[in-house]
Amino acid sequence: MWTAVIIIFVLGIGNFTLNRAVFASNHPVIEQMPPFVHMLGGRLTLIAEFLILLAAMLLAANGWPGLAWGYLAYSALNALTAWLLLTGRV
């Protein structure tokens, strides 16, 4: 159970890093996002990311260790999206 929480935590750190890198890139897609996304200097997305991480860790700690696989899939999609944006493929 605690292994799942640790895995989710480490993946969460990676998701925060990817989130900040994408917003710092000033990609044209970021500029097309609705104004509420840019509230607080883009920190609104970090708050949403934190809430997802917190929910995943709490669920894993309370008997849902398989949720680590779901969070891994979520992190993989985040990584793919960040890679596409940061390398200019989109």
Sequence and secondary structure as in RCSB ss.txt:
>XXXX:A:sequence
MWTAVIIIFVLGIGNFTLNRAVFASNHPVIEQMPPFVHMLGGRLTLIAEFLILLAAMLLAANGWPGLAWGYLAYS
ALNALTAWLLLTGRV
>XXXX:A:secstr
 HHHHHHHHHHHHHHHHHHHHHHHTT HHHHTS GGGGGGGGHHHHHHHHHHHHHHHHHHHTT TTHHHHHHHHH
HHHHHHHHHHHTT  
